[in-house]
Amino acid sequence: MSASQPGGTRNVSRTRARVAPLSGDGHTTLSPSELARLTGVSTDTLRHYERKRVLPRPTRSPNGYRHYPADAVTRVRLVQRALRVGFSLDELARVLSERERGDVPCRSVRALVAERLAELEVRLRDLATLRGEMRQLLREWDDRLAATPVGKQARLLDLLAGQHSADSKHPPSPQSLAESTFRARRRRGRSKDEPDQRG
């Protein structure tokens, strides 16, 4: 079917509609919505990056539409990755500004990421400690639940503050707590080993 026929004319129109506009120097440009779609961010995020000076402001066409250069995709992805490894937008803006002026911020960039890594290592150690504490807490709660009669409060939250049951005038000694815990564990062990007597 030729382009002069009705169907051919519609196909040509659709093809032209998909062609991205060109900047003054003949390079392909992207609208804000296109750039947002390609990078997985919102157009509001693009504007925020512009305000923070990590993304150059787009040019405007004679009719007022904003157009980004095609390499803005690379810049937005750089920003996203930098944020992930610990840069703030202000820090990244400073580094990019230095680089664009011809300065050499490479060592400061490396030092900044090394500092973020050290902070991450501390947080990971803290999380590992917290994980151990939570596991121990659950074991203590299981022991208390096993030693608590059905229908009576086990007062599990009191263990978080190192408190004991509020209805006890004399808190049990560490030795009595250890003995009750040992008895509870023995009862649980026996119940697992005993055959089912039902039926």
N, C-alpha and C positions, 0 to 999 in steps of 0.2 A: 504494500500500500504506500503510495507516495505521500509526501508532506503536504501536497496540494489538496488531498482528499480530506474530508472532515475528520476522520479518525487520526490521520497522520498529523494534522494540525494540533489536535489535542495532545498527542504524545510529545511534540516539540515544545509546546507550552509547559508541560509538566517538567521536561528536562531543564528548561531555562529556569523554572522556579526553584530547582534544587541547586543551581549554581550559586556558590557563595559570592558575595560582593567583593570587589577589589578595592584596595587602598589606592592612594594617589600614585604610589610607586609600582602599582600593578600586582601587589601581593594579595593573597587571599586573606580575608578578615572574617571574624566570628562575631555574631551577635551575643549579648549577655546570656540569653537562653541557650544558645548553642554551646558556649564555653561551659556553662553550668552543667549541661547534659554530658559533655565529654569528660568532665573532671569529677562529677558526682557531688557537687556542692550546689548551694542555692545562689540565686542572683544576689540576695542580701549578703551572703558571705563574700561574694566577689566585691561588692561595694565596701564591705568592712576591710577587706584586704587592701583596697585602694586607699581608704582613709589611713590605714596603718603603714602605708608606703612600701608594702611588700609586693604589690602588683601595680604596674604603671597604669595610669588612667587611660582609658580608651580614647581614640579619636572620635570625632562626631562628623557624620555626613552632613551635606548641605540641608537635608531635611530634619536634622537634629538627632538621628539615631546614633547610638553608641556602637562602635566596632572595635574589637580587640584584634591585635595581630595574631596569626596562627600560632606563634611560639608562646602565646600566653598560656596554652595548655601545659607546656613544660614548666613554666613559672608556677602555676597553681599547684602542680604536683610536687614541685620542690618545696613549696610552703607547707603542704600537707605532711610531707615526710619529715621536714624539719620540726614541725610541731610534735610529731610522734616521738622523735628522739629527744625532746626536752627543750627546744628553743621556745621562747616566747615570741610573739609577733614583734615586739619592740626590739628584742635582741636581734632577730633576723633582719629587721629593717636597718639596723645599724650596720650589720655585716654586709648586707647587699649594697648599702650606700658607700661603704668603704671600698668595696670591690669595684663598683662602677666609677669611683674617682681614680682608680688605678692603684689604690693601696693594696697591701698584702695582709689580709686578716686571717690567714690560714692557721697560724699557731693559736690565735685566740679562739677560733672556731673549734679546733681540736681540744683545747683546754676546757671550753665550755661543755662539750659533750662528755669529756672525761669526768667533769664535776657532776654532771647529771647521772652518769653511770654510778659514781660513788654513792650518790643519794639513793639511787635505786637499790643498790646492794644493801644499804642500811634498812630500807623499807622491807626488802625481802627477808632479811634476818628477823626483823620485828614480826613480820607475818608468820614466819616459821615458829617463832616463840609463842605467838598467840595461838597457832594451830595446836601446839603441844599442850598449852593450858586448857584449851577447849576440849581436847580429847580426855585430859585428866579429869576435867569437870564432869564430863558425861559419865566417866567411870564411877566417880563419887556419887553422882545422882542415881546411877543404876543400883549401887550398893544401898543407898538410902531407901530407894523405892522397894527393894527386895526386903528390907528390914521393917518397912512400915505396913501396919495392918491395913487391909482394904477398908476404904471409907474414911481414913484418917489422913490429914494433911502431912505430906512429907517435908514441907518447908524447904523446897529445893533452893529457892532464891536466897535463903539465909546463908547458904554456903558461899555465895558470891562475896558477902561482906564478912565472912568468918564468924557469922552469928549462929546461934543455936535456937532451938524451938522457943518461942516466946512464952509458952506455958510451963517451961521448966525453970524452977526457982534457982536451981544449982546446975549450971552448965556442966555437962559430962567432961571428965578429964580426957586428955589425949589417949591415955591407956584404955579407958572404957570405950572410947570411939573406935580405937583400933580393934578391940576385942569384938565389938558388935559388927564391925565390918568383916572381920574374919569369920564370924558365925554366919553372917549373911552369905558370904561366898561359899561356905561349906554347904549351906542349905541349897544354894543354887546348883552346886556340883552334884549333890545327891539326887536332886530332882531330875537332872539330866541323865544320870546313870541308872535310875530305878526304872524297871519295866512298867509298861502301862497295865494297871490292874483292872481297868474298866472291862466290863463284859465277862 
